[in-house]
Amino acid sequence: DLLRVHREARSGAIFVNDEYVIRGVAGAILWKMLVEHHTRDRREFSNRELRADPALQLPDIADNLSTRLILLQRRLLERPCGVRLQKVGRGRLALEVDRPLQIADTDD
């Protein structure tokens, strides 16, 4: 059984098994991690690499990434969808998924 993940390209909303999870910058961060996990089997990500990724369109405020990651972690706990983020060290996060992913990018 797969975790079906899709992103609505226009709104940036992320859905897991057709349930809305998050959108905006935090959604872009989650999407990046899920795609990297799906295509390259990556599980760990650093704050530094996320901050440097122009596709995430983070504002220039240094604390913004930390705030977005906290929001994302909380949202994933509030809406158990088979995806979690765990802090694994200073400036490092691990993406945990319960089942293999099926990824799709849609046009709303």
MOPAC internal coordinates of N, CA, C and O (Angstrom, degrees):
PM7 1SCF
backbone

  N    0.0000 0     0.00 0     0.00 0    0    0    0
  C    1.4585 1     0.00 0     0.00 0    1    0    0
  C    1.5313 1   108.90 1     0.00 0    2    1    0
  O    1.2310 1   119.98 1   -49.39 1    3    2    1
  N    1.3066 1   117.64 1   130.61 1    3    2    1
  C    1.4639 1   123.42 1  -175.85 1    5    3    2
  C    1.5212 1   111.51 1   -98.84 1    6    5    3
  O    1.2310 1   121.08 1   -26.61 1    7    6    5
  N    1.3329 1   115.53 1   153.39 1    7    6    5
  C    1.4666 1   121.20 1   166.24 1    9    7    6
  C    1.5223 1   105.77 1   -88.45 1   10    9    7
  O    1.2310 1   120.39 1   -64.21 1   11   10    9
  N    1.3182 1   116.86 1   115.79 1   11   10    9
  C    1.4621 1   121.42 1  -179.69 1   13   11   10
  C    1.5259 1   108.68 1   -89.20 1   14   13   11
  O    1.2310 1   121.04 1   -65.81 1   15   14   13
  N    1.3188 1   115.61 1   114.19 1   15   14   13
  C    1.4619 1   121.60 1  -178.39 1   17   15   14
  C    1.5144 1   108.18 1  -115.67 1   18   17   15
  O    1.2310 1   120.76 1   -50.03 1   19   18   17
  N    1.3312 1   116.14 1   129.97 1   19   18   17
  C    1.4630 1   117.77 1   172.60 1   21   19   18
  C    1.5253 1   110.25 1  -139.93 1   22   21   19
  O    1.2310 1   122.48 1   -26.92 1   23   22   21
  N    1.3188 1   112.85 1   153.08 1   23   22   21
  C    1.4649 1   121.19 1   178.21 1   25   23   22
  C    1.5134 1   107.68 1  -118.91 1   26   25   23
  O    1.2310 1   121.30 1   -48.08 1   27   26   25
  N    1.3185 1   115.13 1   131.92 1   27   26   25
  C    1.4585 1   119.80 1   171.70 1   29   27   26
  C    1.5230 1   106.48 1   -83.45 1   30   29   27
  O    1.2310 1   120.89 1   -67.71 1   31   30   29
  N    1.3142 1   115.90 1   112.29 1   31   30   29
  C    1.4603 1   121.45 1  -171.23 1   33   31   30
  C    1.5259 1   113.03 1   -56.96 1   34   33   31
  O    1.2310 1   120.04 1   136.09 1   35   34   33
  N    1.3109 1   117.53 1   -43.91 1   35   34   33
  C    1.4657 1   120.14 1  -175.51 1   37   35   34
  C    1.5268 1   112.13 1   -67.55 1   38   37   35
  O    1.2310 1   120.14 1   134.20 1   39   38   37
  N    1.3186 1   117.34 1   -45.80 1   39   38   37
  C    1.4708 1   120.47 1  -176.45 1   41   39   38
  C    1.5222 1   112.77 1   -90.97 1   42   41   39
  O    1.2310 1   120.25 1   160.49 1   43   42   41
  N    1.3321 1   117.14 1   -19.51 1   43   42   41
  C    1.4566 1   120.50 1  -177.55 1   45   43   42
  C    1.5201 1   113.63 1    77.03 1   46   45   43
  O    1.2310 1   119.91 1  -171.64 1   47   46   45
  N    1.3204 1   117.77 1     8.36 1   47   46   45
  C    1.4668 1   121.34 1  -179.49 1   49   47   46
  C    1.5257 1   110.18 1   -71.26 1   50   49   47
  O    1.2310 1   121.20 1   -41.86 1   51   50   49
  N    1.3401 1   115.31 1   138.14 1   51   50   49
  C    1.4586 1   122.26 1   178.79 1   53   51   50
  C    1.5256 1   108.51 1  -107.32 1   54   53   51
  O    1.2310 1   121.09 1   -46.58 1   55   54   53
  N    1.3294 1   115.52 1   133.42 1   55   54   53
  C    1.4611 1   122.46 1   178.70 1   57   55   54
  C    1.5250 1   109.06 1  -124.33 1   58   57   55
  O    1.2310 1   120.32 1   -39.35 1   59   58   57
  N    1.3252 1   117.00 1   140.65 1   59   58   57
  C    1.4617 1   122.51 1   172.52 1   61   59   58
  C    1.5216 1   106.49 1  -121.78 1   62   61   59
  O    1.2310 1   121.06 1   -56.53 1   63   62   61
  N    1.3260 1   115.58 1   123.47 1   63   62   61
  C    1.4730 1   121.62 1  -175.71 1   65   63   62
  C    1.5282 1   111.03 1    49.37 1   66   65   63
  O    1.2310 1   121.35 1  -134.97 1   67   66   65
  N    1.3270 1   115.03 1    45.03 1   67   66   65
  C    1.4704 1   124.40 1   176.92 1   69   67   66
  C    1.5224 1   114.49 1    67.22 1   70   69   67
  O    1.2310 1   119.62 1  -168.93 1   71   70   69
  N    1.3256 1   118.33 1    11.07 1   71   70   69
  C    1.4665 1   122.43 1   176.37 1   73   71   70
  C    1.5267 1   108.78 1  -104.41 1   74   73   71
  O    1.2310 1   120.69 1   -52.12 1   75   74   73
  N    1.3312 1   116.28 1   127.88 1   75   74   73
  C    1.4605 1   121.16 1   178.30 1   77   75   74
  C    1.5247 1   109.95 1   -60.82 1   78   77   75
  O    1.2310 1   120.66 1   -43.81 1   79   78   77
  N    1.3426 1   116.35 1   136.19 1   79   78   77
  C    1.4616 1   121.39 1   178.08 1   81   79   78
  C    1.5232 1   110.77 1  -114.63 1   82   81   79
  O    1.2310 1   119.82 1   123.30 1   83   82   81
  N    1.3418 1   117.94 1   -56.70 1   83   82   81
  C    1.4668 1   120.50 1  -173.72 1   85   83   82
  C    1.5242 1   109.25 1  -168.51 1   86   85   83
  O    1.2310 1   120.46 1   -16.17 1   87   86   85
  N    1.3306 1   116.73 1   163.83 1   87   86   85
  C    1.4660 1   122.08 1   175.65 1   89   87   86
  C    1.5242 1   108.71 1  -143.28 1   90   89   87
  O    1.2310 1   120.39 1     7.45 1   91   90   89
  N    1.3054 1   116.85 1  -172.55 1   91   90   89
  C    1.4596 1   121.85 1   177.61 1   93   91   90
  C    1.5206 1   112.16 1    74.74 1   94   93   91
  O    1.2310 1   120.94 1    25.95 1   95   94   93
  N    1.3281 1   115.81 1  -154.05 1   95   94   93
  C    1.4667 1   120.76 1  -177.31 1   97   95   94
  C    1.5245 1   110.58 1   -62.67 1   98   97   95
  O    1.2310 1   120.16 1   136.78 1   99   98   97
  N    1.3356 1   117.31 1   -43.22 1   99   98   97
  C    1.4679 1   120.03 1   178.69 1  101   99   98
  C    1.5297 1   110.37 1   -61.89 1  102  101   99
  O    1.2310 1   120.21 1   142.80 1  103  102  101
  N    1.3184 1   117.20 1   -37.20 1  103  102  101
  C    1.4595 1   121.01 1   176.45 1  105  103  102
  C    1.5215 1   111.87 1   -65.79 1  106  105  103
  O    1.2310 1   120.44 1   140.81 1  107  106  105
  N    1.3278 1   116.76 1   -39.19 1  107  106  105
  C    1.4662 1   120.73 1   177.80 1  109  107  106
  C    1.5274 1   110.67 1   -64.23 1  110  109  107
  O    1.2310 1   120.47 1   141.59 1  111  110  109
  N    1.3253 1   116.70 1   -38.41 1  111  110  109
  C    1.4658 1   121.00 1   177.27 1  113  111  110
  C    1.5276 1   109.63 1   -63.58 1  114  113  111
  O    1.2310 1   120.52 1   131.88 1  115  114  113
  N    1.3271 1   116.61 1   -48.12 1  115  114  113
  C    1.4657 1   120.15 1   179.71 1  117  115  114
  C    1.5241 1   110.59 1   -60.95 1  118  117  115
  O    1.2310 1   120.01 1   136.27 1  119  118  117
  N    1.3240 1   117.59 1   -43.73 1  119  118  117
  C    1.4623 1   121.37 1  -179.77 1  121  119  118
  C    1.5208 1   110.72 1   -59.62 1  122  121  119
  O    1.2310 1   120.31 1   134.25 1  123  122  121
  N    1.3295 1   117.01 1   -45.75 1  123  122  121
  C    1.4703 1   120.77 1   178.91 1  125  123  122
  C    1.5201 1   110.24 1   -57.20 1  126  125  123
  O    1.2310 1   120.64 1   132.65 1  127  126  125
  N    1.3346 1   116.39 1   -47.35 1  127  126  125
  C    1.4641 1   120.29 1  -178.45 1  129  127  126
  C    1.5311 1   111.53 1   -64.14 1  130  129  127
  O    1.2310 1   120.36 1   136.43 1  131  130  129
  N    1.3228 1   116.91 1   -43.57 1  131  130  129
  C    1.4641 1   120.36 1  -179.20 1  133  131  130
  C    1.5283 1   111.62 1   -64.25 1  134  133  131
  O    1.2310 1   120.30 1   137.49 1  135  134  133
  N    1.3242 1   117.03 1   -42.51 1  135  134  133
  C    1.4674 1   120.47 1   179.28 1  137  135  134
  C    1.5254 1   110.30 1   -65.46 1  138  137  135
  O    1.2310 1   120.31 1   136.56 1  139  138  137
  N    1.3341 1   117.01 1   -43.44 1  139  138  137
  C    1.4703 1   120.60 1   178.01 1  141  139  138
  C    1.5286 1   110.73 1   -62.19 1  142  141  139
  O    1.2310 1   120.63 1   139.05 1  143  142  141
  N    1.3172 1   116.39 1   -40.95 1  143  142  141
  C    1.4664 1   120.23 1   178.32 1  145  143  142
  C    1.5279 1   109.97 1   -63.86 1  146  145  143
  O    1.2310 1   120.68 1   135.41 1  147  146  145
  N    1.3148 1   116.31 1   -44.59 1  147  146  145
  C    1.4661 1   121.49 1  -177.35 1  149  147  146
  C    1.5306 1   112.18 1   -67.49 1  150  149  147
  O    1.2310 1   120.08 1   136.00 1  151  150  149
  N    1.3245 1   117.45 1   -44.00 1  151  150  149
  C    1.4667 1   120.64 1  -173.76 1  153  151  150
  C    1.5238 1   113.62 1   -88.42 1  154  153  151
  O    1.2310 1   120.19 1   149.85 1  155  154  153
  N    1.3391 1   117.23 1   -30.15 1  155  154  153
  C    1.4669 1   119.82 1  -174.45 1  157  155  154
  C    1.5213 1   113.02 1  -123.84 1  158  157  155
  O    1.2310 1   120.59 1  -175.49 1  159  158  157
  N    1.3311 1   116.49 1     4.51 1  159  158  157
  C    1.4670 1   122.68 1  -179.60 1  161  159  158
  C    1.5329 1   112.15 1    58.18 1  162  161  159
  O    1.2310 1   120.74 1  -147.98 1  163  162  161
  N    1.3220 1   116.19 1    32.02 1  163  162  161
  C    1.4683 1   120.61 1   177.44 1  165  163  162
  C    1.5080 1   109.80 1   -81.08 1  166  165  163
  O    1.2310 1   121.52 1   -36.05 1  167  166  165
  N    1.3301 1   114.69 1   143.95 1  167  166  165
  C    1.4548 1   120.26 1   177.98 1  169  167  166
  C    1.5215 1   112.39 1  -124.43 1  170  169  167
  O    1.2310 1   120.21 1   154.34 1  171  170  169
  N    1.3271 1   117.20 1   -25.66 1  171  170  169
  C    1.4639 1   120.17 1  -177.71 1  173  171  170
  C    1.5178 1   111.01 1  -111.31 1  174  173  171
  O    1.2310 1   122.04 1   -37.22 1  175  174  173
  N    1.3405 1   113.70 1   142.78 1  175  174  173
  C    1.4583 1   121.70 1  -178.23 1  177  175  174
  C    1.5157 1   108.13 1  -138.42 1  178  177  175
  O    1.2310 1   120.74 1   -33.01 1  179  178  177
  N    1.3221 1   116.19 1   146.99 1  179  178  177
  C    1.4652 1   119.96 1   178.33 1  181  179  178
  C    1.5280 1   110.03 1  -105.09 1  182  181  179
  O    1.2310 1   121.51 1   -30.41 1  183  182  181
  N    1.3191 1   114.71 1   149.59 1  183  182  181
  C    1.4648 1   119.66 1   175.00 1  185  183  182
  C    1.5220 1   110.05 1   -57.66 1  186  185  183
  O    1.2310 1   120.38 1   141.63 1  187  186  185
  N    1.3125 1   116.88 1   -38.37 1  187  186  185
  C    1.4682 1   121.48 1  -178.16 1  189  187  186
  C    1.5293 1   111.03 1   -59.91 1  190  189  187
  O    1.2310 1   120.20 1   132.11 1  191  190  189
  N    1.3289 1   117.21 1   -47.89 1  191  190  189
  C    1.4741 1   119.12 1  -179.06 1  193  191  190
  C    1.5215 1   111.56 1   -66.28 1  194  193  191
  O    1.2310 1   120.26 1   142.37 1  195  194  193
  N    1.3332 1   117.10 1   -37.63 1  195  194  193
  C    1.4630 1   120.05 1   178.37 1  197  195  194
  C    1.5255 1   110.52 1   -65.85 1  198  197  195
  O    1.2310 1   120.57 1   136.71 1  199  198  197
  N    1.3277 1   116.51 1   -43.29 1  199  198  197
  C    1.4649 1   120.74 1  -179.21 1  201  199  198
  C    1.5277 1   111.03 1   -62.70 1  202  201  199
  O    1.2310 1   120.47 1   146.94 1  203  202  201
  N    1.3350 1   116.70 1   -33.06 1  203  202  201
  C    1.4672 1   121.19 1  -176.29 1  205  203  202
  C    1.5304 1   113.33 1   -83.94 1  206  205  203
  O    1.2310 1   119.66 1   171.54 1  207  206  205
  N    1.3252 1   118.25 1    -8.46 1  207  206  205
  C    1.4652 1   120.99 1  -176.15 1  209  207  206
  C    1.5295 1   110.40 1   -81.44 1  210  209  207
  O    1.2310 1   119.79 1   -69.10 1  211  210  209
  N    1.3410 1   118.01 1   110.90 1  211  210  209
  C    1.4677 1   120.33 1  -177.62 1  213  211  210
  C    1.5323 1   113.16 1   -66.47 1  214  213  211
  O    1.2310 1   119.65 1   157.40 1  215  214  213
  N    1.3196 1   118.27 1   -22.60 1  215  214  213
  C    1.4666 1   121.11 1  -179.52 1  217  215  214
  C    1.5270 1   111.91 1   -65.59 1  218  217  215
  O    1.2310 1   120.10 1   157.42 1  219  218  217
  N    1.3258 1   117.42 1   -22.58 1  219  218  217
  C    1.4646 1   120.75 1  -179.09 1  221  219  218
  C    1.5208 1   112.40 1   -79.12 1  222  221  219
  O    1.2310 1   120.20 1   163.41 1  223  222  221
  N    1.3136 1   117.23 1   -16.59 1  223  222  221
  C    1.4680 1   123.21 1   177.53 1  225  223  222
  C    1.5307 1   112.27 1    52.35 1  226  225  223
  O    1.2310 1   121.22 1  -132.29 1  227  226  225
  N    1.3318 1   115.28 1    47.71 1  227  226  225
  C    1.4609 1   119.89 1   176.77 1  229  227  226
  C    1.5195 1   110.06 1   -72.62 1  230  229  227
  O    1.2310 1   119.89 1   -40.96 1  231  230  229
  N    1.3205 1   117.82 1   139.04 1  231  230  229
  C    1.4656 1   119.63 1   171.78 1  233  231  230
  C    1.5298 1   109.84 1   -61.98 1  234  233  231
  O    1.2310 1   120.24 1   -17.31 1  235  234  233
  N    1.3055 1   117.15 1   162.69 1  235  234  233
  C    1.4613 1   121.46 1  -175.81 1  237  235  234
  C    1.5224 1   114.28 1   -71.91 1  238  237  235
  O    1.2310 1   119.39 1   171.51 1  239  238  237
  N    1.3025 1   118.76 1    -8.49 1  239  238  237
  C    1.4625 1   121.57 1  -178.05 1  241  239  238
  C    1.5237 1   108.88 1   -68.53 1  242  241  239
  O    1.2310 1   120.32 1   -54.80 1  243  242  241
  N    1.3299 1   116.99 1   125.20 1  243  242  241
  C    1.4609 1   122.19 1  -173.69 1  245  243  242
  C    1.5274 1   112.97 1   -60.80 1  246  245  243
  O    1.2310 1   119.87 1   140.62 1  247  246  245
  N    1.3227 1   117.85 1   -39.38 1  247  246  245
  C    1.4652 1   120.71 1  -176.83 1  249  247  246
  C    1.5219 1   112.81 1   -76.58 1  250  249  247
  O    1.2310 1   120.08 1   171.36 1  251  250  249
  N    1.3096 1   117.44 1    -8.64 1  251  250  249
  C    1.4528 1   120.65 1  -174.19 1  253  251  250
  C    1.5231 1   112.64 1   -60.59 1  254  253  251
  O    1.2310 1   119.66 1   137.84 1  255  254  253
  N    1.3299 1   118.25 1   -42.16 1  255  254  253
  C    1.4590 1   120.97 1  -178.89 1  257  255  254
  C    1.5247 1   110.39 1   -62.37 1  258  257  255
  O    1.2310 1   120.13 1   133.99 1  259  258  257
  N    1.3193 1   117.35 1   -46.01 1  259  258  257
  C    1.4676 1   120.47 1   179.77 1  261  259  258
  C    1.5191 1   111.09 1   -58.88 1  262  261  259
  O    1.2310 1   120.58 1   137.11 1  263  262  261
  N    1.3209 1   116.50 1   -42.89 1  263  262  261
  C    1.4621 1   121.12 1   178.90 1  265  263  262
  C    1.5228 1   110.56 1   -62.61 1  266  265  263
  O    1.2310 1   120.21 1   136.13 1  267  266  265
  N    1.3205 1   117.21 1   -43.87 1  267  266  265
  C    1.4708 1   121.10 1  -179.77 1  269  267  266
  C    1.5282 1   111.29 1   -65.07 1  270  269  267
  O    1.2310 1   120.58 1   141.85 1  271  270  269
  N    1.3318 1   116.50 1   -38.15 1  271  270  269
  C    1.4650 1   119.77 1   179.48 1  273  271  270
  C    1.5260 1   111.62 1   -67.91 1  274  273  271
  O    1.2310 1   120.44 1   141.85 1  275  274  273
  N    1.3280 1   116.76 1   -38.15 1  275  274  273
  C    1.4698 1   120.41 1   176.27 1  277  275  274
  C    1.5233 1   109.60 1   -63.33 1  278  277  275
  O    1.2310 1   120.52 1   134.22 1  279  278  277
  N    1.3269 1   116.61 1   -45.78 1  279  278  277
  C    1.4659 1   120.96 1   177.09 1  281  279  278
  C    1.5244 1   111.04 1   -57.54 1  282  281  279
  O    1.2310 1   120.59 1   134.98 1  283  282  281
  N    1.3176 1   116.47 1   -45.02 1  283  282  281
  C    1.4577 1   121.18 1  -178.74 1  285  283  282
  C    1.5270 1   111.11 1   -64.41 1  286  285  283
  O    1.2310 1   120.19 1   134.71 1  287  286  285
  N    1.3295 1   117.24 1   -45.29 1  287  286  285
  C    1.4676 1   120.22 1   178.08 1  289  287  286
  C    1.5262 1   111.06 1   -58.92 1  290  289  287
  O    1.2310 1   120.56 1   135.07 1  291  290  289
  N    1.3139 1   116.53 1   -44.93 1  291  290  289
  C    1.4686 1   120.61 1   179.82 1  293  291  290
  C    1.5193 1   111.62 1   -63.19 1  294  293  291
  O    1.2310 1   120.73 1   136.21 1  295  294  293
  N    1.3230 1   116.20 1   -43.79 1  295  294  293
  C    1.4605 1   119.91 1  -179.15 1  297  295  294
  C    1.5236 1   110.86 1   -61.72 1  298  297  295
  O    1.2310 1   120.50 1   138.87 1  299  298  297
  N    1.3348 1   116.65 1   -41.13 1  299  298  297
  C    1.4604 1   119.62 1   180.00 1  301  299  298
  C    1.5250 1   111.60 1   -67.45 1  302  301  299
  O    1.2310 1   120.14 1   150.44 1  303  302  301
  N    1.3286 1   117.33 1   -29.56 1  303  302  301
  C    1.4687 1   120.63 1   175.17 1  305  303  302
  C    1.5261 1   111.31 1   -73.96 1  306  305  303
  O    1.2310 1   120.70 1   140.55 1  307  306  305
  N    1.3397 1   116.27 1   -39.45 1  307  306  305
  C    1.4687 1   121.13 1  -179.37 1  309  307  306
  C    1.5248 1   112.45 1   -68.41 1  310  309  307
  O    1.2310 1   120.84 1   147.49 1  311  310  309
  N    1.3028 1   116.00 1   -32.51 1  311  310  309
  C    1.4697 1   121.48 1  -177.29 1  313  311  310
  C    1.5246 1   108.91 1  -120.46 1  314  313  311
  O    1.2310 1   120.09 1  -102.15 1  315  314  313
  N    1.3163 1   117.43 1    77.85 1  315  314  313
  C    1.4675 1   119.50 1  -177.06 1  317  315  314
  C    1.5276 1   110.94 1   -57.17 1  318  317  315
  O    1.2310 1   121.17 1   -66.18 1  319  318  317
  N    1.3177 1   115.36 1   113.82 1  319  318  317
  C    1.4643 1   119.70 1  -175.48 1  321  319  318
  C    1.5250 1   111.84 1  -129.07 1  322  321  319
  O    1.2310 1   120.44 1  -170.12 1  323  322  321
  N    1.3299 1   116.76 1     9.88 1  323  322  321
  C    1.4568 1   119.45 1  -178.41 1  325  323  322
  C    1.5108 1   113.58 1    89.24 1  326  325  323
  O    1.2310 1   120.42 1  -171.19 1  327  326  325
  N    1.3411 1   116.80 1     8.81 1  327  326  325
  C    1.4668 1   122.61 1   178.65 1  329  327  326
  C    1.5210 1   107.49 1  -130.51 1  330  329  327
  O    1.2310 1   120.81 1   -47.08 1  331  330  329
  N    1.3518 1   116.06 1   132.92 1  331  330  329
  C    1.4650 1   121.16 1   178.83 1  333  331  330
  C    1.5212 1   110.15 1  -140.52 1  334  333  331
  O    1.2310 1   121.14 1   -22.58 1  335  334  333
  N    1.3231 1   115.43 1   157.42 1  335  334  333
  C    1.4607 1   122.30 1   171.80 1  337  335  334
  C    1.5192 1   108.00 1  -118.07 1  338  337  335
  O    1.2310 1   120.83 1   -47.31 1  339  338  337
  N    1.3218 1   116.02 1   132.69 1  339  338  337
  C    1.4601 1   121.30 1   177.86 1  341  339  338
  C    1.5189 1   109.03 1  -125.18 1  342  341  339
  O    1.2310 1   120.79 1   -42.53 1  343  342  341
  N    1.3036 1   116.09 1   137.47 1  343  342  341
  C    1.4595 1   120.34 1   174.04 1  345  343  342
  C    1.5237 1   107.33 1   -75.27 1  346  345  343
  O    1.2310 1   120.05 1   -50.83 1  347  346  345
  N    1.3314 1   117.52 1   129.17 1  347  346  345
  C    1.4673 1   120.94 1  -177.52 1  349  347  346
  C    1.5219 1   112.67 1  -119.80 1  350  349  347
  O    1.2310 1   120.48 1  -173.03 1  351  350  349
  N    1.2941 1   116.70 1     6.97 1  351  350  349
  C    1.4542 1   121.26 1   179.83 1  353  351  350
  C    1.5094 1   108.66 1   162.99 1  354  353  351
  O    1.2310 1   121.43 1    -3.36 1  355  354  353
  N    1.3037 1   114.87 1   176.64 1  355  354  353
  C    1.4572 1   118.59 1  -179.60 1  357  355  354
  C    1.5278 1   110.07 1   -64.18 1  358  357  355
  O    1.2310 1   121.48 1   -62.34 1  359  358  357
  N    1.3238 1   114.77 1   117.66 1  359  358  357
  C    1.4614 1   119.98 1   177.81 1  361  359  358
  C    1.5175 1   114.37 1    72.43 1  362  361  359
  O    1.2310 1   119.91 1  -161.35 1  363  362  361
  N    1.3336 1   117.77 1    18.65 1  363  362  361
  C    1.4635 1   121.07 1  -179.31 1  365  363  362
  C    1.5210 1   110.66 1  -131.15 1  366  365  363
  O    1.2310 1   121.38 1   -40.23 1  367  366  365
  N    1.3358 1   114.96 1   139.77 1  367  366  365
  C    1.4626 1   122.25 1   178.61 1  369  367  366
  C    1.5169 1   109.68 1  -127.61 1  370  369  367
  O    1.2310 1   121.37 1   -31.27 1  371  370  369
  N    1.3304 1   114.98 1   148.73 1  371  370  369
  C    1.4622 1   120.51 1   173.98 1  373  371  370
  C    1.5218 1   108.58 1  -115.13 1  374  373  371
  O    1.2310 1   121.17 1   -46.64 1  375  374  373
  N    1.3089 1   115.37 1   133.36 1  375  374  373
  C    1.4571 1   122.18 1   174.39 1  377  375  374
  C    1.5218 1   107.24 1   -90.66 1  378  377  375
  O    1.2310 1   120.69 1   -53.67 1  379  378  377
  N    1.3253 1   116.28 1   126.33 1  379  378  377
  C    1.4597 1   121.27 1   177.62 1  381  379  378
  C    1.5233 1   108.52 1  -116.76 1  382  381  379
  O    1.2310 1   120.93 1   -50.84 1  383  382  381
  N    1.3208 1   115.82 1   129.16 1  383  382  381
  C    1.4633 1   120.70 1   176.83 1  385  383  382
  C    1.5259 1   108.26 1  -126.15 1  386  385  383
  O    1.2310 1   120.97 1   -40.45 1  387  386  385
  N    1.3262 1   115.74 1   139.55 1  387  386  385
  C    1.4609 1   120.98 1  -175.80 1  389  387  386
  C    1.5226 1   113.93 1   -76.23 1  390  389  387
  O    1.2310 1   120.56 1   151.12 1  391  390  389
  N    1.3348 1   116.54 1   -28.88 1  391  390  389
  C    1.4641 1   120.72 1  -176.56 1  393  391  390
  C    1.5228 1   109.05 1  -142.01 1  394  393  391
  O    1.2310 1   120.06 1   -14.23 1  395  394  393
  N    1.3254 1   117.50 1   165.77 1  395  394  393
  C    1.4666 1   119.88 1   175.41 1  397  395  394
  C    1.5329 1   110.84 1   -58.40 1  398  397  395
  O    1.2310 1   121.48 1   -28.24 1  399  398  397
  N    1.3327 1   114.78 1   151.76 1  399  398  397
  C    1.4603 1   121.29 1  -175.77 1  401  399  398
  C    1.5216 1   112.31 1   -99.71 1  402  401  399
  O    1.2310 1   121.66 1   -32.52 1  403  402  401
  N    1.3151 1   114.43 1   147.48 1  403  402  401
  C    1.4627 1   122.84 1   165.99 1  405  403  402
  C    1.5250 1   104.68 1  -119.77 1  406  405  403
  O    1.2310 1   120.26 1   -61.85 1  407  406  405
  N    1.3353 1   117.10 1   118.15 1  407  406  405
  C    1.4668 1   122.89 1  -171.81 1  409  407  406
  C    1.5294 1   110.16 1  -109.53 1  410  409  407
  O    1.2310 1   120.86 1   -43.19 1  411  410  409
  N    1.3393 1   115.97 1   136.81 1  411  410  409
  C    1.4698 1   120.70 1   175.94 1  413  411  410
  C    1.5231 1   109.46 1  -146.03 1  414  413  411
  O    1.2310 1   121.13 1   -39.33 1  415  414  413
  N    1.3193 1   115.44 1   140.67 1  415  414  413
  C    1.4627 1   123.30 1   175.24 1  417  415  414
  C    1.5289 1   106.22 1  -109.79 1  418  417  415
  O    1.2310 1   119.64 1   -58.85 1  419  418  417
  N    1.3272 1   118.30 1   121.15 1  419  418  417
  C    1.4636 1   120.56 1  -175.61 1  421  419  418
  C    1.5225 1   111.25 1  -115.59 1  422  421  419
  O    1.2310 1   120.64 1   -14.80 1  423  422  421
  N    1.3130 1   116.39 1   165.20 1  423  422  421
  C    1.4676 1   122.54 1  -179.20 1  425  423  422
  C    1.5182 1   112.68 1   -98.19 1  426  425  423
  O    1.2310 1   119.73 1  -146.17 1  427  426  425
  N    1.3184 1   118.12 1    33.83 1  427  426  425
  C    1.4801 1   123.71 1  -178.45 1  429  427  426
  C    1.4880 1   108.69 1    68.37 1  430  429  427
  O    1.2310 1   120.10 1   180.00 1  431  430  429

